[in-house]
Amino acid sequence: MNSPPSSSPSWRRRVTVLAHDTQYQLDRLEELTRKQPTDFPAYSTGLSVAHARAQLTAAREAAARRTRPKGGWYGTDVTEAWSNVQAATEELLRLSAQFPNELKGWGPRVLAETQWHLGEPDPRRRQLEFRLGKTDHVLEAADVGLAAECLRAAHAVLNAKRDRVRSFRNIILLTSLCMALLLAAWAILGAYDVQAGRILGFKDPTYPLGASPTRIDILIVELVGVTSAALVGAVALRNIDGTTQPFMVPAFLMLLKLPTGGISALLGLLLLRGGLVSAVQISHSSAAILAWAAIFGAGQELVTRLVDQKGRTLLQQANYSPIGIELASEESHRP
C-alpha cells in the first residue's frame, strides 16, 4: 500500500491517514452488509464500495507521488488526492444510509462543513439545518441524499478556496522572482559601470563606501535593504498563523519581503538624491547613506503588510479541516 516518505509534507500524511480511516469504515459497512441483509440491492452496494475503494487508492497514490515542478505549480497532486478522498467520503455517507446506527455521527459533521463553506442564503444549507433541527442533529436515512449533496457542495467550495490559495502563492512567487531579478540587474549595472554608483550619493564626494563611487555601492545598499527587511519581517511573523494548507503561503510572504526591501532601499535613496524629500534633514556621510538604506528597506513593510493581510484572509477561509471530525466519527464507530 502506497504511503508518503517520512520527509514528505504534512498534507500528504493527512490525506493518507484520512484515506486509511475511510477505508476502515468502508470495510465495516461491507461486513455489516454481509451479516445484516438490507433493502439495498447487493450489486449496488458492491459497486459503490468498489468505486469508493478505487478513489481511495487514487488518493493514496497522489499523496505518495513525488512532486514535479509543473505539478507543484498547478497543485495537481493536492487536488487529485483531496478530491478522491472527498468523493470516497461522500460515497461512504450514502452507503451508511443502510444502517441507522451508522448515521449517528454524520449529522453534526455534515452540518459543520456545510455551515463553514456554504453561505447562509444557500437553499441546501437552509434545508439541511431545518431537517437536522427537527431531529436534534440526528441524520435520518431519508435525508442522506440531501446531506450528501451538501457535503459535495461544501467540498467543492473548499477545493475552490485551496485553488485561490495556490494561485495567490504563485503570484507571490512570481513577484518575488521579478524583484530578485531587478535587484540582480541593478547590482550587475553597478559592477559593470562604476559611475552608476553616483545615483546613490547624497552630495559629492560622499558615497555609500567613501568619497568616490565603487563597483559594489549598489550591491551594498541592496544588502542593507534586504537585511533590514528581513529583520522587520521576522518581527512581523508574530502576526502570521500556522496553516494546514500545502502551499507554504507564510513562507513565500516572508520571501517577498527580502527583494522588496532591497528595491525600497534603492528607490528611497534615489528620491533623496533627487531632492524630492526636501523636508528631511540629511547628514552627508557614508554612514548616513547606509542608515537611510536600512530605513527604506524596513519601509517595505508598509507595502507588503497589505499582501500579508490578503494572505491571512485566504488562509483563514481555507484552513478548515474535517480531519478531527472524521477521526472522532471513526472512533464513535469502533466497537
C-alpha positions as CSV (number, residue, x, y, z in Angstrom):
1,M,0.0,0.0,0.0
2,N,1.4,3.4,-1.0
3,S,2.5,5.8,1.7
4,P,4.4,9.0,1.6
5,P,8.1,9.1,2.7
6,S,9.0,10.2,6.1
7,S,10.2,13.6,4.8
8,S,7.0,14.3,2.8
9,P,4.9,17.4,3.5
10,S,2.3,17.1,6.2
11,W,-0.7,17.3,3.9
12,R,0.4,14.0,2.3
13,R,0.3,12.3,5.6
14,R,-3.1,13.8,6.5
15,V,-4.5,12.5,3.2
16,T,-3.0,9.1,3.8
17,V,-4.4,8.9,7.4
18,L,-7.8,10.0,6.2
19,A,-7.8,7.5,3.4
20,H,-7.0,4.7,5.8
21,D,-9.7,5.8,8.1
22,T,-12.3,5.9,5.3
23,Q,-11.1,2.5,4.1
24,Y,-11.7,1.1,7.6
25,Q,-15.2,2.4,7.7
26,L,-15.9,1.0,4.2
27,D,-14.7,-2.4,5.3
28,R,-17.0,-2.2,8.4
29,L,-20.0,-1.3,6.2
30,E,-19.3,-4.2,3.8
31,E,-19.0,-6.6,6.7
32,L,-22.3,-5.3,8.2
33,T,-23.9,-5.8,4.7
34,R,-22.9,-9.4,4.7
35,K,-24.2,-10.0,8.2
36,Q,-27.3,-7.9,8.1
37,P,-29.1,-8.0,4.7
38,T,-30.8,-4.7,3.8
39,D,-33.3,-3.5,1.2
40,F,-30.4,-2.1,-0.8
41,P,-29.5,-4.3,-3.8
42,A,-26.3,-6.2,-3.2
43,Y,-24.9,-5.4,-6.6
44,S,-25.5,-1.7,-6.0
45,T,-23.7,-1.8,-2.6
46,G,-20.8,-3.7,-4.1
47,L,-20.4,-1.2,-7.0
48,S,-20.4,1.7,-4.5
49,V,-17.9,0.1,-2.3
50,A,-15.6,-0.8,-5.2
51,H,-15.9,2.8,-6.5
52,A,-15.0,4.3,-3.2
53,R,-12.0,2.0,-2.8
54,A,-10.7,2.9,-6.2
55,Q,-11.0,6.6,-5.2
56,L,-9.1,6.0,-2.0
57,T,-6.4,4.1,-3.9
58,A,-6.1,7.1,-6.3
59,A,-5.8,9.4,-3.3
60,R,-3.0,7.4,-1.7
61,E,-1.1,7.2,-5.0
62,A,-1.4,11.0,-5.5
63,A,-0.2,11.6,-1.9
64,A,2.7,9.3,-2.4
65,R,3.7,10.6,-5.8
66,R,6.9,12.7,-6.0
67,T,6.0,16.3,-6.8
68,R,7.4,17.7,-10.0
69,P,7.8,21.4,-10.7
70,K,4.7,21.5,-13.0
71,G,2.6,19.5,-10.6
72,G,3.7,21.7,-7.7
73,W,2.8,24.9,-9.6
74,Y,-0.6,23.7,-10.7
75,G,-1.3,21.7,-7.5
76,T,-2.3,18.6,-9.4
77,D,-1.3,16.2,-6.6
78,V,-3.1,18.1,-3.9
79,T,-6.2,18.4,-6.0
80,E,-6.3,14.8,-7.0
81,A,-5.5,13.5,-3.5
82,W,-8.1,15.6,-1.7
83,S,-10.8,15.3,-4.4
84,N,-10.7,11.5,-4.3
85,V,-10.8,11.3,-0.5
86,Q,-13.7,13.7,-0.5
87,A,-15.6,11.7,-3.2
88,A,-15.0,8.5,-1.2
89,T,-16.3,10.2,1.9
90,E,-19.5,11.2,0.1
91,E,-19.9,7.6,-1.1
92,L,-19.4,6.4,2.4
93,L,-22.2,8.6,3.6
94,R,-24.6,7.3,1.0
95,L,-23.7,3.7,2.0
96,S,-24.3,4.4,5.6
97,A,-28.0,5.1,4.9
98,Q,-28.4,1.3,5.1
99,F,-27.8,1.2,8.8
100,P,-29.4,3.9,11.1
101,N,-26.7,3.4,13.8
102,E,-24.0,4.3,11.3
103,L,-25.6,7.7,10.7
104,K,-25.3,8.9,14.3
105,G,-22.1,10.9,13.8
106,W,-22.9,12.2,10.3
107,G,-25.4,14.9,11.2
108,P,-23.2,17.3,13.2
109,R,-20.2,16.6,10.9
110,V,-22.0,17.4,7.6
111,L,-23.7,20.4,9.2
112,A,-20.4,21.8,10.4
113,E,-18.8,21.6,7.0
114,T,-21.9,22.9,5.3
115,Q,-22.2,25.9,7.6
116,W,-18.5,26.7,7.3
117,H,-18.3,26.6,3.5
118,L,-21.8,27.3,2.2
119,G,-23.3,30.8,2.6
120,E,-26.3,31.3,4.7
121,P,-28.6,32.0,1.7
122,D,-27.7,28.6,0.1
123,P,-31.0,26.7,0.0
124,R,-29.3,23.4,0.5
125,R,-27.8,24.6,3.8
126,R,-31.1,26.1,5.0
127,Q,-32.9,22.9,4.2
128,L,-30.3,20.7,5.9
129,E,-30.4,23.0,9.0
130,F,-34.2,22.7,9.1
131,R,-34.2,18.9,8.7
132,L,-31.5,18.3,11.3
133,G,-33.1,20.8,13.7
134,K,-36.2,18.7,13.8
135,T,-34.2,15.5,14.7
136,D,-31.8,17.1,17.2
137,H,-29.0,16.8,14.6
138,V,-29.5,13.1,14.1
139,L,-29.3,12.3,10.4
140,E,-32.1,10.1,9.1
141,A,-31.9,7.8,6.1
142,A,-34.5,9.9,4.3
143,D,-32.2,12.9,4.5
144,V,-29.0,11.2,3.4
145,G,-29.4,12.4,-0.2
146,L,-29.6,16.0,0.9
147,A,-26.7,15.6,3.3
148,A,-24.5,14.0,0.6
149,E,-25.4,16.9,-1.8
150,C,-24.5,19.4,0.9
151,L,-21.2,17.6,1.6
152,R,-20.4,17.6,-2.1
153,A,-21.1,21.3,-2.4
154,A,-19.0,22.1,0.7
155,H,-16.1,20.1,-0.7
156,A,-16.4,21.9,-4.0
157,V,-16.2,25.3,-2.2
158,L,-13.3,24.1,-0.1
159,N,-11.4,23.0,-3.2
160,A,-12.0,26.4,-4.8
161,K,-10.6,28.1,-1.7
162,R,-7.5,25.9,-2.0
163,D,-7.2,26.8,-5.6
164,R,-7.3,30.5,-4.7
165,V,-4.6,30.0,-2.0
166,R,-2.4,28.2,-4.6
167,S,-3.0,31.0,-7.2
168,F,-2.1,33.6,-4.6
169,R,1.1,31.6,-3.7
170,N,2.1,31.5,-7.4
171,I,1.6,35.3,-7.7
172,I,3.7,35.9,-4.7
173,L,6.4,33.6,-6.0
174,L,6.5,35.3,-9.5
175,T,6.5,38.8,-7.9
176,S,9.4,37.8,-5.6
177,L,11.3,36.4,-8.6
178,C,10.8,39.6,-10.6
179,M,12.0,41.7,-7.6
180,A,15.1,39.5,-7.3
181,L,15.8,39.9,-11.0
182,L,15.6,43.7,-10.7
183,L,18.0,43.6,-7.7
184,A,20.4,41.5,-9.7
185,A,20.1,43.8,-12.7
186,W,21.0,46.8,-10.6
187,A,23.9,45.0,-8.9
188,I,25.3,44.0,-12.3
189,L,24.9,47.6,-13.6
190,G,26.8,48.9,-10.6
191,A,29.6,46.2,-11.1
192,Y,29.8,46.9,-14.9
193,D,29.9,50.7,-14.7
194,V,31.4,52.3,-11.6
195,Q,29.7,55.6,-12.4
196,A,26.3,54.1,-11.8
197,G,27.0,54.4,-8.1
198,R,26.8,58.2,-8.4
199,I,23.0,57.9,-8.3
200,L,23.3,56.9,-4.6
201,G,25.5,59.8,-3.4
202,F,23.9,62.4,-1.2
203,K,26.4,65.1,-2.1
204,D,29.7,64.8,-3.9
205,P,32.0,63.5,-2.8
206,T,30.0,61.3,-0.4
207,Y,29.0,57.8,-1.4
208,P,28.0,54.6,0.4
209,L,31.6,53.4,0.8
210,G,33.6,56.6,0.8
211,A,34.4,59.7,-1.1
212,S,34.1,58.1,-4.5
213,P,31.8,55.6,-6.1
214,T,32.8,52.0,-6.2
215,R,31.5,49.0,-8.2
216,I,29.8,47.5,-5.2
217,D,28.0,50.6,-3.9
218,I,24.6,49.4,-5.3
219,L,25.2,45.9,-4.0
220,I,25.9,47.2,-0.5
221,V,22.8,49.3,-0.5
222,E,20.7,46.3,-1.6
223,L,22.2,44.1,1.1
224,V,21.5,46.7,3.7
225,G,17.9,47.0,2.5
226,V,17.4,43.2,2.3
227,T,18.9,42.8,5.8
228,S,16.6,45.5,7.3
229,A,13.6,43.9,5.5
230,A,14.5,40.5,7.0
231,L,14.7,41.9,10.5
232,V,11.3,43.7,10.2
233,G,9.8,40.6,8.5
234,A,11.0,38.4,11.4
235,V,9.1,40.7,13.8
236,A,6.0,40.6,11.6
237,L,6.0,36.8,11.9
238,R,4.2,37.2,15.2
239,N,1.0,38.0,13.2
240,I,1.2,35.0,10.9
241,D,-0.7,32.0,12.0
242,G,0.2,28.4,11.1
243,T,-1.7,26.8,8.3
244,T,-2.8,23.3,7.3
245,Q,-2.6,24.2,3.6
246,P,0.1,22.6,1.5
247,F,1.2,25.7,-0.4
248,M,3.5,27.3,2.2
249,V,2.0,30.8,1.8
250,P,3.5,32.3,5.0
251,A,7.0,31.3,3.9
252,F,6.5,32.9,0.4
253,L,5.1,36.0,2.0
254,M,8.3,36.3,4.1
255,L,10.3,35.7,0.9
256,L,8.6,38.6,-0.9
257,K,9.8,41.0,1.8
258,L,13.5,40.4,1.1
259,P,13.9,41.7,-2.5
260,T,11.2,44.3,-1.8
261,G,13.4,45.7,0.9
262,G,16.4,45.9,-1.5
263,I,14.3,47.7,-4.1
264,S,12.8,50.1,-1.5
265,A,16.3,51.0,-0.3
266,L,17.5,51.8,-3.8
267,L,14.4,53.9,-4.7
268,G,14.4,55.7,-1.4
269,L,18.0,56.8,-1.9
270,L,17.1,57.9,-5.4
271,L,14.3,60.1,-4.0
272,L,16.7,61.7,-1.5
273,R,19.3,62.2,-4.2
274,G,16.8,63.9,-6.5
275,G,15.7,66.3,-3.7
276,L,12.1,65.1,-3.7
277,V,12.2,64.7,0.1
278,S,13.5,68.2,0.8
279,A,11.9,68.4,4.2
280,V,14.2,65.7,5.5
281,Q,17.5,66.9,7.2
282,I,20.2,64.8,5.6
283,S,23.6,64.2,7.2
284,H,26.1,63.9,4.3
285,S,28.2,60.9,5.3
286,S,28.6,57.3,4.2
287,A,27.1,56.0,7.4
288,A,24.0,58.2,6.8
289,I,23.5,56.8,3.3
290,L,23.6,53.3,4.7
291,A,21.3,54.3,7.6
292,W,18.7,55.7,5.1
293,A,19.0,52.5,3.1
294,A,18.1,50.5,6.2
295,I,15.2,52.8,6.9
296,F,13.8,52.5,3.4
297,G,14.4,48.7,3.4
298,A,12.3,48.4,6.6
299,G,9.7,50.6,5.0
300,Q,8.8,47.8,2.6
301,E,6.6,46.6,5.4
302,L,4.1,49.4,4.5
303,V,3.6,47.7,1.1
304,T,3.9,44.0,2.0
305,R,1.6,44.3,5.0
306,L,-1.3,44.6,2.7
307,V,-0.2,41.5,0.9
308,D,0.1,39.7,4.3
309,Q,-3.4,40.7,5.2
310,K,-4.7,39.2,1.9
311,G,-2.8,36.0,2.5
312,R,-4.1,35.6,6.1
313,T,-7.7,36.1,4.8
314,L,-7.3,33.4,2.2
315,L,-5.7,31.0,4.7
316,Q,-8.4,31.6,7.3
317,Q,-11.1,30.8,4.7
318,A,-9.4,27.6,3.5
319,N,-7.9,26.3,6.8
320,Y,-11.0,24.5,8.0
321,S,-10.1,20.8,8.0
322,P,-12.6,18.0,8.7
323,I,-9.9,15.6,9.8
324,G,-10.7,16.0,13.5
325,I,-14.4,15.4,12.9
326,E,-13.6,12.4,10.7
327,L,-11.4,10.8,13.3
328,A,-13.9,11.4,16.0
329,S,-16.6,9.9,13.8
330,E,-14.4,6.9,13.2
331,E,-13.8,6.4,16.9
332,S,-17.5,6.6,17.5
333,H,-18.0,3.7,15.1
334,R,-15.3,1.4,16.6
335,P,-16.7,-1.5,18.7
